[in-house]
Amino acid sequence: MITWQVLAGGPLLGPDERLGLELAGRGPRPLTELFADLGNVQAAVPVLACAVLVAWFRRAGRAALYAVLAMAAVPALVVPLKLWTDRQGPLTEATGYYPSGHTTTAMVAYGAAALLLAPHLKRSWMALVAAVLLTAATSAGLVLRGYHWPLDVVAGWCVGGVLLLALRAVSGNGQPPK
């Protein structure tokens, strides 16, 4: 539905662009830049790598492997969508901004890390809360810095959500086999 809005110039596109331009540049620049950077591969993937190692050493190798495959699926899904939609960014003439790869990277890396670590934590809900907060901060930073339109970010959530649901389904939520 969101992709159709972008491709066909649907009714959500105008409000999306108005909201994106209204929000761009708001907030303290160092903080919004830090938040946006949480979606960089250099920030998010090492978090997932640490969780993969913990899962591997806790005999949840299958879940760890599936988490790595979910992360590898991010560019395999996002790059073709960016090429297909060819959407211009908020503050640039450049295209290829839909969906947000940084949002998808953050959601999958932090979400998969939470799924892998949760079975090994006393308060497993804290891992989920941390993943949600890191993804939300990334999303907000990207829009507030003017790097992405809000719909780009929502599409990133959709792609990331599908990958995390698939990961949870095939990995047994990171629990070692009994």
Disulfide bonds with the S-S distance in Angstrom:
none
